[in-house]
């Protein structure tokens, strides 16, 4: 586990007067993405880059986001990063599958005016993405991330689901006093491609959604998408326009939206949404479990005589008995953190959407 700091750019009054940290982490699998991110840094932003390299994050190879070990590590690193700056200062924490297209510092400062926490949009009308987050070091934000870390550990849930539940349920504002908002769409995530359009003058691209499932151990699909976006900004728009059309017509992104931000959303009521909003009630999974339990309990039970006949038939059967199932317990090894890693998450992701 190693960390390093470096300053990229010194021009611009804002960049020169108040340093702002840009923090991220990566492992060997993500090094090509890290190199792309660093190469894209804009001199005018003047970020003090704090990067954390871990040989092996212990990602679950088939998971787009790496699974619970990565979720816990990220939440812990955010808590540590906040403790490393003065109270009231702002830092940016980002995923490594991001590249910059234009200076973003001014947008960050404008969005953070009067706010404690500002996050990237997942969709135009709803949802936050934790791939690019600006935050202020204050008691409210520190308490928020402490809660997020504890909830991931307790529920083994997708980190982004925990964050969205905490924000949209009203808990963050009501219980922790967090003032939060979302960045404009120019801070672009590819899940926003569901609209089939690009915003005017995008300043960064987060490759959070790929049509073909992207695995955490192989960043090639994300790098290809970054090439499309870079070419688009330079004037060669055909490749990305084809991608936008494919995403808009793709069923997996619509399914992901419905499961995480729509009628099939599990979890608590999102009281920050207006009455009547399809995503406000939540609890889809919980209601389905309750309905299944009620159905099972209403089925007729066999009589005592039927149970005896069944037992006799089993005893007299000449069929060989199956061997008892053997269960193998795989110990989770803590990687890149002093805290023990929880077992693999049962959550699934659509495509590469986190």
N, C-alpha and C positions, 0 to 999 in steps of 0.2 A: 504494500500500500504506500503510494507516494503522492505528494502534492507539489504543485509548482505555481508560481505567480509570475506574470509578465505583463508589461504595459504595452498596448497596441495603439499608437497614435497620440499625439499631443496637441493637435490643432483644435481650434474652436474654444471660445470662452468657457462654455459650460463644461467641456471635457477637461480643460486645464484647471478650472477653479475648484471643482468638487469631483474627486475621483469616484467612480462607480465600478463596483466589481461585477464581473460576469463569471459565473461559476458553472462548471459542468464536470461530469466524470465519465469514464469509459474504461473498457477492458480491451484485451487483444482483439476480440472479434470486431469491436467498434473503431479500431484505430483508423481505417480508411475514412470513416465519417468524421472523426476528430480532425484529421488532416484537412478535410474539405471545409469544415467549420472555421478552423484557424486561418486558412488561406483566404476566406471570404470576409474576414473582419475588416471593418471600415475605419480608416485612420481618423476620420472626424469624430467618431464615437469616443475614442480615447479610453476604452474599457481597460480596467486592470483585470486581466484574465487569471482566474484561479482554477486550474484543472487538476483533477484527481485521477490518477491511473492505478488500476488494480489488475493484476495479472489475469484473474478469473473471477468474475462477479457471481459465478454459480448460476448463470441464467439457465432456464429451462429451454432447451434448444428449439422446441416446437412452438414456443410462445413468442408472439410479436414483441411483447414488452418485457420478456425475461422472467415473469412470474414473481411470486411473493419475495424471494430473496432480494431482487432488484428494487421492488417497491419499498421495502423496509430500509434498504441502504439509502435510497434517494431521500426519503423523509428524514432520516438521521443526518444526512449531509446538509440538508436545508437548515435544520435546527443548528448545526454546528456553524454554518456560514453566517447565520444571523448573529450568533454570539460573537463572531469575529469582527463585527463592525460596530461603530458607535451608535448609541440610541438615537433614533430619528433618521439615520442614514438609510439609503436605498441600495439594494443590490438586485441583480437579475440572475435567476437560476434557469438554465435551459437544458434540454436534452441534446444529445450529440448529433441527432439526425436533422440538424438545422444548418442552413447556410444563409448568409446575409447578402442582400441584393442592393442595398442602399443604406445610408446612415439611419439608425433607429433610436439613438439616444434622445433626441428631441421629443419623439413620440412617447417614449417611456416617461420622460419628465412631465409632459402634459397630462398623460393618463393618470399619473400618480399624484397629481395635485389634489389634496384633500382626501386621498385614499391610503389605505394600509396595504392593499393587496390587489393587483390587477393581473388577469390571466388571459391567455389566448382564447379566442372563440373556438368551440368545437363545431357548431353550426351557426348560421347567421342569426337565428332567432332564439337559440337556447344552447346551454351547455358551455362548460369551460374545459380547456385542454391545459394540462400542466406541463407541456413541453416548453413553454416560454412564459415565465412568471416573474413579475417585478414585485418586490415586497419591501416594506419599511420595518426596520428593527424597532419594535415597540411591544409592550406586554400583550396586546391583543393578538398580534401576528405570532408571537412566540407560543402563546397558549393554543392557537389554532393548529400549528404544526405539531405540537406535542399531542394534541387530541388525534390528529390524522395518523401519526405513527402508532399510537396505542390502538386505534380502531383497525388498522391494517393487521397488526399483530393479533388482535382478538378475533377478527372475522375472517382473516386470510383472503380478503376481498381485493379487487382491483383498486389500486391507489387513486386513480382518477374517479372511480365511483364514490369512494369515501369522501374525496374533496367536494364533488358535486352535491352529494347528500348533505354535507355539513353546511355548504353555502346556501343551497336552494331551500333547505328545510327551515332556514331562518336561525339555526343554532349559532352560526358564526357571528351574525350581527347581534342577536339577542343575548347570547350567553357570554361571548368573548369580546363583543364590542368592535368587531372587524368591519371596517368600511372597505367594500370590495367592488370591483368592476371588471369589465372586459375590454381588451384592446380593440381598436378598429380593425377591419378586415385586411388592411394593408399588412398587418402582422399575420401572414397567411399560413394556414395549415391546409394540407391537401384534402382533409375531410370536408372543407368548404367547397370543394369542387363538385359537390352534389348539386349545386346551382347551375353547373355547366358554364360558369363564367369566372374570370379573374378580376380582382379589384384593380382600380387604377393605381399605378405606381406602387406595386408591392415592395416592401422593404426587407422582408425575409420570407423564407419558405421552410416550413416544417413538414417533412415527409412522413406524416403520421398515418396516411392511408395509402395502400397499394391495392390494385384490383386483384392481383395474384397474391396469395398469402406470403408475407415476408417473415422469415424466421429471425430470431434475435442473433443467431450465430452466422447469418449471411446477409450483409448489408447491400448486396449488389442491386436489388430492385430499387432501393431507396436512392442509391447513387445514380442509377439510370433516370429516375424521376427528377433528380436535381439537375441533370444535364438538360432535360426538357425545359425546366423552368429557366435555367440560365440562358438557353438559346432564345426563349420567348422574350426575355428582357432585352436581349441584343437585337431583336427584330425578326428572328426566325420562329414564327409562331405556330407553324403547322403541326409539329409534333405534340405540343402541349394542348392545342385546341382539340386534337384527336383524343388525347387523354381525358380532357374535361368532358367531352361528349360521352366517352365510355363510362366514366364515373357516374354521370347523371343518369345513365340508363342501367347501371349495375344494381342488381337486387341486393347484394350483400351490404352496401352502405345504407340502403333504406331499412334493411332488417336490423342492422346495428343501431341506427337511430331509434327505431321503435322499441328495441329492447333496453336501451340505455336512457333515452330521452323522450319516450313516447308512451303509448298505452300499455306496453308490456314491461314497463319499468318496475323493478322490485324496490323495496326499501321504504323509507318514511315518506309522509306527505311533504310535498315541496310547497310550503306555505308562501314562499316569495313569488310564486306564479299566480296569475289571476284566477279567480273562481271560474270553473268551466274549462280550463286548459287541460288538454288530454293527458299531459304528463303530471299534473298536480297530484292526483290521488296516490299513485305508486302502489306498492304492495301486491303487484301482479303474481309474483312467485309465491308469496305467502298465502294469497287467496286461493291459488290453485292447489297448494298443499292441503289447505283446510277442506276444500271441496273434495279432493281425493280421499282424505281421511273420513269424511262424512259418508262418502259412497261405500268405502270398505266396511264401515261400522254398520251400514244398513243391510249388508248381504246376510242371508239366513245362515245360521250356524248348523253344522251337522249334528244329528241326534247322537245320544250315547251309543245306541245300537249300531249306527252307521260307523262310528269311530272304532267299535270293537271289530266289526267285519273288516274294516280297512286294515286294522292292526294284524288280524289273523292272516289276511291275504299277504301282507308284507312278510310275515314270519315264515309262511309256507312257500314263499317264492324261491325258485331254484336259481334265479338270476344272480350273478356275482354282484357284490356290493362295490360301489365306487370307492376309491381311496379317499381318505379325508383330504380336504384342500389344505395345502401348505401356504402359509402367509409369510411373505418376506418383508421385513421392516427395513427400510432404507434410512439410515441416519442422515439428517441434514447437517452439513458442515458449514460452519460460519465462514464466510468469505468476505474479506475486505471490511470487516466490522468486528468489534469486540462482542457484539450481541449475538446470541444464537439465532440461526436462521429457522423460520417456521417451515412446515411442510409445504409442498407445492400447492398452489392455488387451484381451486376447482372452477374458477372463472374462465370464460373463454372470450376471445376477441374476434370480431368480424374483420376479415382482411388483416390489415396492420393497424387498424384504428385502435388506439389505446383505450 
